[in-house]
Amino acid sequence: MKIAVIGAGYVGLVTGAGLASTGNKVTCVDIDEEKINLLADGQVPIHEPRLEQLVRYGLAKQNLSFSTDLGRAIRSSKIIFVTVGTPAQVDGRQDLSTVDTVCEQIAGAANGPKTLVMKSTVLPGTARKIGEKLQTSRHKIAYVSNPEFLKEGSAIDDFLKPDRVVIGSEDQDAIEEIETLYKPFLRREENILVMDSASAEMTKYAANAMLATRISFMNEMAAICEKVGADVEKVRRGIGTDRRIGNGHLFPGVGYGGSCFPKDVSAILYLAELLDCPAGVLRATQHTNDGQPNRFVERIKKHFGDKGGGSVLGVWGLAFKRDTDDIRESPAMKTVKLLTKNGFSIKAYDPEATENAERELDTMRVMLCRDPYGAVTDVEALVILTDWPEFSNPDFNRLSTLMQKRVIFDGRNLYEPKTMAQRGFLYCCIGRPTADPST
């Protein structure tokens, strides 16, 4: 099958490389010529485990190519995936200008029947509006809503071995066409969920809103645990074994971030307001998440007291989660900015996100380090903000030697408090009693 993927960003690259891996002829299109040249040379400008290998495999098999020529890609393809960005505006609305432009270009360039597959995240009702644009074409262009459920850090497995594929359309021929495209990735046909386009669009938002809500719920439980002396990790395991609840997305921390949860919660809240729906749960989810970095910084400030300003802190982690270089809406970045605003100086390290972070941070107050131990040398406390695997089992003896004081504020609950106290560290984490070696 000849396929065009419009937008060579995170979703577009994973989609294009994934579809090419099963023998389809895929052309990924983007307006960024420098990016296209890098990709054509097998270099992937974003960090995602196994993505570069999959891109190079597609190039070697001559099933994957990259281009800036949108019209040519449209004309030479039967199926066209749209994977362009839909960024949030200040009031939560989506900016669909790029989606609109691309759909108009598809309608104008089509030289025969096409199937447009919307992979970009768009609000319910968008399919109807796009359908009106597609009707201006001289040729039939079927519309399919096919939301992505890719997790940064495990996107390749999510695409190649999906737990479900949602296909939303009112065109039966297009549904069957996309079902055939995805069958190589699915062992059970019941994992292909066919529905109308509005329901497919809503499914994406409902999924992300639910996951975001679980995270904020656990952060609220963690705050209560701290007040009553309970251990949120034990509570998490206690409720996660309930089959009605499960254990996914129940880890407390400094909040959720990235390109999806914050933007999607804001967008569905905007839609709810337009439709005069209260959406109180989602408003509470957003409110709790927005406050998490502040709450964590307040704990650090309380420890240092009035003399905190001017103290030097080490920070491990700037990406919004492990296995990515993405700092969009990163709670780690928000925490660092709050710390510098409150007078702290920072020495920070992240395995992948340093280059992206450098563009946003005040380098007068933040020193970006090349290794984790450089970031803790002569600091008065270590602050852990991203759960990278290399932070899970550091050389604690070396930390003790390098740090001025053995104090750790762990926003990801990587260690056991009792063990940390035995090692001589004052250990403050989320929703668990502080471990103090002096007691």
N, C-alpha and C positions, 0 to 999 in steps of 0.2 A: 504494500500500500504506500502511495506517495503522500507524505504529510508535511505540512508547514507548521512550525511553532513560532508564533510571533511574540517576541520578548525573550531575550537570552539572559534573564535574571535567574534567581534561585529556582523558582518553580519551572521556568521554561527549560533550563538546562537539565534538570532532573527528568522532566517529562520527555524532552527530545532524546536524551541519551538512553532513557529506559525503553522508549518505543523503538529506537534503532537497534537495541540489543536483540530484538526478536525478528530482525530481518526487514523491517520497514525502511523505506528510503525517506529520511527526515532532513529537512532544512530548517535550521534555527535562524531567525531573522532578528536583527536589532539595529537601531539607528547609530549606536556607538561603534564607530569604525575601529577604534583602537581595541575595544573588547573583542570584536569579531576576529580581528587579526590574531590576537592572543589565542582565542579558542580554536581557530583553524590550525594553529601550531601546537595544539594539545595542551595549552596552559589555561587552567581554570582560575579566574581571579577571586573566587570565594572559597572559604574553607568548608568543605563538607566531606566527611570520610567516604572514600571509594568513588567519589564523583569524577575526579580526574582520570582514574583508571577506566571508568565506563565511557567517558568521552573519548579517550584515546583508542579504546576498543572499537567504538563506532567509526572513528576516522580510519583506522586500519582496515576495517571491513568495507569501507567506502559506503556505509549506510547512513553516515551522519556528516552533514556539511553545514557551513555557516556563511551567512550572506547579509548584506545591507540592502539588497534589492527586493523590497517587499512585493512589488507587482509581479516580478518573475516567479517568486515563491508561490504566490497565490495562484497564478495561472498554471503552474506545473504540478499543483497538488489537488487531491480530491478532498482531503480532510484538513481543516485549518484550526489549530489550537490557538486560542488567545490567552496569553499568560502575562499580560502587561500589568503594571502596578495600579492600584486603586487607593492612593494615600488618603489619610484622614485630614479633613480640614479642621479649623479651630473649634467649630461647633459640633464636631462628630460626623458631619456629612462626608460621604465619599467623594473624591474627585474622580469622576468618570470620564474626564475629557479625553484621556488617551484611549480608553475603551471605545468611546464614540468615534474618534478619528479612525481607529483601526477598522471598525466595523463598516464605516463609510467607504474606506479604501478597498475592503474586501468586496463590497457590493459593486463598486465601480470597476474593479479589475477582473472580476469573475468572467471566465470564458466558457463556462459550462456549469452543470450542477455541482454544488459544493455542500459540504457539511461544516458548519462553524461550531466548534466545541469551546464553550466558555469555561476556562480553567481559572481565570481571575475571580477573586471573591467579590461578588456583586450582590446588592440587597434584593430581596424578593420584589418582583415586579419589573426588574431590569430586562428580563427576557422579552416581555411584551414591547417595551420601548425599542429594543434592538431589532425585534422582528419588523417593526415599522420601517426602520432604516434599510433592512435587507430586502424589503419588498420593492425598493427602487431599482434593484438589479434587473437586468434583462433575463437572468437565469435564476432557477430555483436555488435558494440557499437555505438548507434546513438548519435549525438551531437546536443545540444540545447543551444543557447545563451539566457540567461534570466537575463539581468542586473537588479541590485537592485537600488531602488530609496528611500532609507531609510534616514530620517533626524534624526540625533542624537537629542535625547530629545523627539521625537515623533515616534520612529521607530516601536513600537508595533502597533499603529494605522495605520501607513503607510503599514505594512504588512497585518494586519487583514482586513483593509478597504482601499485597494489601489485605487488610481484614475485611474491607468492603469497597466496592466501586459503586458510586451513585450516578445514575444516568437519568437526567430529567429532560423530557421532550414530549411534544405532542405529535411527532412524526415517527411512525412505526418503522419506516425504512431506515431512518437515521439511527434509531434505537438499536436495530439489529446490526447495523454497520459498526457502531461503537462497542456493542457487546462482543462482536467477533474480534475487534482490535484488542480487547482486554482479556479474552479467554486464556491466552498463554500464561497470564500472571495469576490465574485463579484455579485452585483445585476443585472448588465447589461452586457450581453455578448459582446456588442460592445466595452467594456473597455479592452477586450483581443485583443491585436494588434499582428497579425501574419505577419512575414516578413522574408527575408533571414537573415542569421547569420551576414553578414557584416553590414547590415543596423541596426540590433539590437545592435551590438557593437558600431556603430557610434551614435546611439540614446542616449546612456548613456553619451558619451562625449559631444554631442551637447547640451544636457540638462544642464549639469554642467557648460559648458562654457558660455551658455546664462545667467544662474543665476549669475555666477561670474561677467560677463560683466555688468549686471544691478547694482550690488553693486559698482563696480568701477566707473560706470557712475554717480551714485548718489554722490559718494565721490568727483568727479570732480565738480559736480554742487554745492556741499556744499562749496568747496573752493572758487568758484566764488561768491556764496552768501555772504560769509564772507567779500569779497572785496567791494561788492556793497551795503551791509547793508540789504540784503534780508534774509528771514527766510526759511531755507530749509525744515522745517517741513510743512509749508504752501505750498511750491512748491511741495513737495511730495504728499500731499493730492490733490493738483490741477491737477497733471498729473495722479495720481493713479485712479481717477474717470473716466478717459478715458478708455472705454472698450477695445480699441486696445492696451492699455498699462497694465492696472491692477495695483494693489498695492503691489504685492508680491516682496520681495527682493529689495525694494527701500529705505531701511533704511540706512542712512549714518552712519559711525562709524570709527573705527580704522583699518578696513580691514576685509576681509574674511580669514578663516583658517580652521583647521580640517584636516581630513584624505583624503578628496575627492577633493575639489575645487583646491587647490594649485597643487596637484599631477596630476590631470586630465588636467588642463590647460597646465602644463609643458609637459605632454605626447603628447597632440594633437599638440602643437607647434613643438615638436621634429618630429612628423610624417609629419607635414606640410613642415618642412624644407627638409626632405628626399624626399618629392614629389615635391619640388620646388614650393610650394604654399605660397604666401606672408603672409597671416594670420595677417595682420596689426592690426585688431581690437583686436584680442586675445593678441598680444604683448603689446598693449596699456593697456589692462585690467590687465595684469600681472605687468606691470611697475607701474601703478597707485597704485595697491594693495601693492606692495613692498615698496612704499614710504609713505604709510599712517602712520605707527608707527613713522617714522622719523619726519613727518610733525607735528604730535601731540606733540612729545617731544620738538620740536623747539618752540612751543607755550608756553610750560611750562618753558623752559629755558629763553625765552624772558621775562616772568613775573618776574622771580627771578633775572635776570640780571647777572652781573659778580659775585655776591655773592651767586649764586645758589648752587654751589658745596658745599656739606656738609649739605645741608638742608635735613630734614626728611619729607618724603611724605608717606601718607597712600594710600594703593591701595585696591580697592574692585574688585575682579575678576581676575582669572588666566586662567580659561578654555576658549577655543576659542568661546564658546557660552553657554547659560544657559542650565540647565538640563543635563549636561554631566560632566564627570571628564577628558575629553580628552584635552590634551594640545598640541597635534601635530599641528605644524605650527600656534600656537595660537598667534594672534596679541597682546593679553594681555601680554603674556610672552615676546614677542619681545620688547614691550614697556618698560617693567620692566628692561630687560637687557640693553636697551639703556639708561635708566635713571641712572642705577648704573654705566654704563660706563662714564656717564657725571658727576659723583661725588655725586649723590643723594643717600641717604640711604632710605630704603623702609621698611615699616611695612605692610604686605599684608595679606589679608583674602580671601578665596574662600570656599564656602560650601562643595565642593566635590573634587576639584582638588589639594588640598594642598599636599597630599602624592606624587602625580606624579610630581608636581612642585618642590618639595624639592630636587629631584634627579638632576635637571637641573640648579637651581639657586645658586648663590654665597651667601651662608648663612652668610658670613661675612658682606655683605651689605644688605641682605634681611632677616628680621625677619618675620617668618610665624606665624600668630596669630590664636587663636581658635574661635574668634568671631569678628564681624565687628567693634564693638566699641573699642576693644583692638587695632585694626589697625589704629584708628584715634586719639588715646590718645597722646597728645603733638606733633602732626604733624603740619607742616606749610601749608599743602594743602592736600586735598583728591583727588585721581585720580580714576575715575570709568572706568573699562575696560571690564566688562562682565555684561550683563543685567539680572542678577538673580532677580527673583521676590522680594526677601527680601530686595533688595536695592531700590525698587520703592517707598517705603513709610517709611523711617527711622524716628527715633525720632530726629528731627532737633534741638530741644532745647538741647538735650543731646550732639549732635554734637557740638553745639556752646560752650558748657561748656568744652568738652574734647579737642577740637582742639586749638592750639595756635593762628591760624588765620582762619577766616571764608572764605576759598578759596576752590572752587571745580572745577576741570577739568573733565568734563563728556564726555567720549568717546562714550557714548551710548544714549545721549539725553533723559535721564530719566525724567527730571523735566522741569517745565515751567520757563523760565528766569525771567519773571516779578515777579512771586511768590517767587523765590529764592532771588531776590533783596529785596523784602519786609521782608523776614526773616533775612536779614542782611548779605547775602553771596555774595561774588564776584563769579559769576558763568560763567565759560567759557565752551561752548559745541561745537558741530560740525555744521558748516553752519548756525549759528544763532548769532545775536548780543550778545556780552558779557553783562551780567547783573551786574551793579555796584551799590550797595546801596548808594554810596556817590553822585551819580548823579540822 
